[in-house]
Amino acid sequence: DNIANAFAAKGVNVIISFPEEINYGSEWGIINLTDSIAQGNTIEDAILQDQLTDYTNDRITRLRDSALRATDNMTSVSFANVLVIGKESLAYNEALTSIDLPACTDAGEAAFFENYELTEVNLPKLKTIGSQAFSGCTALENLVIENGVTSIGGQAFEDCISLSEADTISLFKKMKN
């Protein structure tokens, strides 16, 4: 409580989960601070050191709605064990160019919405694609989704002008199989 109150006075929310994770909630989303604190940093130092340029974490299994939405500097995201991407979890990221989510099965509504610089996405186990999931990802060229897609929401790939027609047809064929 003392930690949360100290940060609340500065207009910052702190989310603490025990025993494995300590997360910082801010305008940038949820940032896992466990590794930084384990190295002897204070929570405040860990927050100040985190620049969110490349974000990798193998312990997270779900990204909540808007978790890493609208970051300025994040260029890549890699979560080995994330199964679910919530609504707008990775949307509106100006510098984001690549996403690697090898275990993800569910991408929520507008999960990757308007990531204009996003060129590569690896989602080999994806089954459900929410409405507008990739809408506005105008630079998206490489999208890896294996067989197993069971649902694609409306406007999921609207304005993905860099995806070839062959890629789009291939995705829908995979859905049929």
N, C-alpha and C positions, 0 to 999 in steps of 0.2 A: 504493500500500500504506500509506503513512504516513497519508493521509487516512482510509482505511478503519479503520486501527488506532486513530486518535484517536477516531473516533465509536464504534467497538466498545467502547472503554473506558467510554463513556457508555451502552452498551446499545442502540446504534443501528446498523443496517446501512446501508451506502452502496453503491449500485450505480453504476458508472461505465461508460458506453458511449462509445466514440470513433468518429468525430470529432464527431458531431452532437449527442449528448445526454448530459447528466449528470442522473441520477435519484437521488432520495433515497427509501430504503425505510424505512418506519416502521410503527407500528401503524395508520396511516391509509392505507397502500398506497404506491403508487409516485408520486412527485411529480417532474415535470420541472423542473429548475433551470437549464437552459441559458440562457434569456432573462434571468433575474435575474443570473446570473454574468456574462453578456455586458455587463450594465450596470455592472459594476465591484464587485458585491457578493461577499463571500466565501461559500463554501458554507454555513457556519454562519449567516451573516446571511440568506441566501436561505431557509434552512429556517425560521428564526424569523419571517420576514416573511410566509410563505405561510400564509394563513388558511383556504384551501380553501372559499371561499364560492361562487365561480363558477369553474368549471374549464373552460378552453378550450385546445386545443392542436391545431394542424394537422399536426404532424409524426408523431404516433403513429398506427400502423396496426393495432395489436392491444392489447387490454387483457388482461393475464394473469389467471389465476384469483385472485380476491380482491384485485385491484389497488386499487380504490377502495371497499373494503368497510367499512361501519360508520364513516363519518365523521360528525362531530357538526354541522358548520356548512355543508356543501356544499349549495347550493340548486339549482344548475343545472349541467349537463354538456353540452358541445358539442365533438365531435371530427369534423371534416370528413372525415378519411380513415380512420377506424377501420373495419376490415372484420370483425373478429371480437371478440366480447365473451366472455371466458372464464367459467368457473364462478364464480358469486357475485361477479363483478367489480364490480358496482354494487349489491350487496345490502345490506340493513340500514342504509340512510342515512336518518336521522331527519328531516332538513330538506329532502331532495331533492324538488323539485316539477316539474322539467322536464328532459327528456333529448332532445338533438338529435344523431342519428347518421345523417346522410344517405347514407353509403356502406356502412353495416353490412349484411352478408349473413347472419351467423351469430350468434345469441344463445345462449350455452351454458346449461347446467343452472342454474336459480335465478339467472340473470344479474341480475335486478332484484328479487329476492325480498324481500318484506315492506318495501317502501318505502311506508309508510302515507300519506305526504303527496304522493306522486307523482300529478300530475293530467294531464300532457301528455308524450307520447312520439312522436317523429318517427323512423321507421325505414322509409322508403319502399322500400328495396331488399332488405329482409329476406326470406330464403329458408327458413332453418331456425330454428325456435323450440324451444329445449331444454325438457325437463321442468321444471315449476314456474318457468319463466322470469319470469312476472309474478305468480305466486301471492302472495296477501296484499297486493297493491297496491290496497287498498280504495277509495282516492280517484281511481283512474285513470278519467278521463272521455274524453279525447281520445287515440286511438291511431291514428297514420297508418302504414299498411302497404299498399303498392300490390300489384298483381298479381305473382305469382311465388313465393308461399310454397309450398314443396314438402313441408315436414315440420313437424308440431306435436307436441311431446312431451306426455306425460301430465300432467294437472293444470297445464298451462301458464298457465291463467287462473283457477285456483281462488281463490275469495273476491274476485274483481274485481267487487264489487257495484255499483260506479258505472258500469261499462260497460253500455251498453244491449244488449238482446237483438238489436236490429237490427245493432249493430256486430259482435257475435259471429257472427251469421249471414253478414254481409257478408265477414268474414274467411275463413270456411270456403268461401264461394262463390268467392272469389279463389283459394283453394287448388286448387279443381277446375279452374279455367280455365288 
